[in-house]
Amino acid sequence: MRRFAIIGHRAMSEGKLPLNDMAGGAGRMDVLVRALMAGLLTSHGIRHDTEVILHLMGGPGPSRRIKFVGSLLKGVHAEERAVGGQIGKILNLPTPARGHWTERSPGIFDSGGDITHTLSEWNDVQIVCLDAAAPRLWQDDEPLPLNGKSHSNYEGEHGEFTISGIDIGFILSDDKPLSDEVPKENMSLRSLGDAWLQGHMAIAVCHFLLDQGASLNLNQS
């Protein structure tokens, strides 16, 4: 399973989502929507071995998490406003208790809580916090394989997929850097290069490395 935890420091967690101003009035919800789409969507479909959790930390009210599970999703399209509309429907509902997931529509779940709750749920997951100042995610001096085997795969039909391979979770931030809200124990700090990429671009690179079966540098340090 490929997991992505996206932290929106200013993203609104409750109320009427302004679809015409997701960059301003919604607290950079546009950044989270692009990251969500990069995590879940291919050119002609959905990555069924992937889940994305949006962490909405900007209020009003308690922090909130919205989880999109690729193997269960229906009706998600590659259009930012449409995805924003699905999130907006959830924001009009009361925030569930922390740690309690409520399914709002097929493959979309809603819960209170923050990144610490997500990390506590990621049992036996290799966790990577992306940081441009950290060592590379891939092994030094290792070329990309020409006929590499993907690090994760899925078989089956909608709602009954069997997912195999690596179980890895990536933590990314919005346009603000991560701070002490992310405990750095039991995770690897890794970079995708010296430049600070936008979140959706970083997710695309992660998928590329996993798709190609690149040799990953996952020893904790």
C-alpha positions, 0 to 999 in steps of 0.5 A: 500500500502507498499512503500519503499524509498531506498536512494543510496548516491553514486548510479549513476544517468545517463550513462552506468551502468557497470553490471559487477561492480555494487558494485564499478563502479555503486556506490553500485547499487548492494545494491539497486538492492537487496533491490528492489528485496526484496521489490517486489518479493516473491518466485514465484511472485510479491507483487502487494500491494508494490512499491519501489522507488530507489533514485540515488544520485551519479551523474553524473547529477541531482539526479534521482528516479526510481519507480517500481509499483508491481501492474503494473510490467511485466518481472521482474525476481529474478536475479540481473543482469537482474534487473540491466539491466532494470535500466541500460536502464533507465540511458541511457535516459535523467533524467525527470524534478523533480516531473514528472513521465515518464513510461519507461516500464510497472510498471517502472517510471522515475523522477528527484528529491530526497527524499524530492520530494518522501515525498511530494508525499506520502500524508496521508501515515504513514512514518517510517524511519528505525533507529537501535537506535530508538524504535522497530517497533512492540509493546513491549510484543506483541507476533506474532499472530498465525493466524494474518490478513495481514496489506494489501491485494490485489484483481483483475487482472494485472493492475486492482488490488484493494489494501486495508489495511494500507498505510505505507512507509519505508525509508532506506539507502544504506551502508551509514547512513542517514543524514540530507537529510531526514527531520524527521518531520511527521514520526516515527523513528523505529528499527528492533532490535539493529543490523544494518541490510542490506537493503534487510534483513530489508525489508524482516523483514518489510514484515514479520511483515506486512504479519503476522499482528503484532501489530505495534508501529506507534505513532510518537516519 
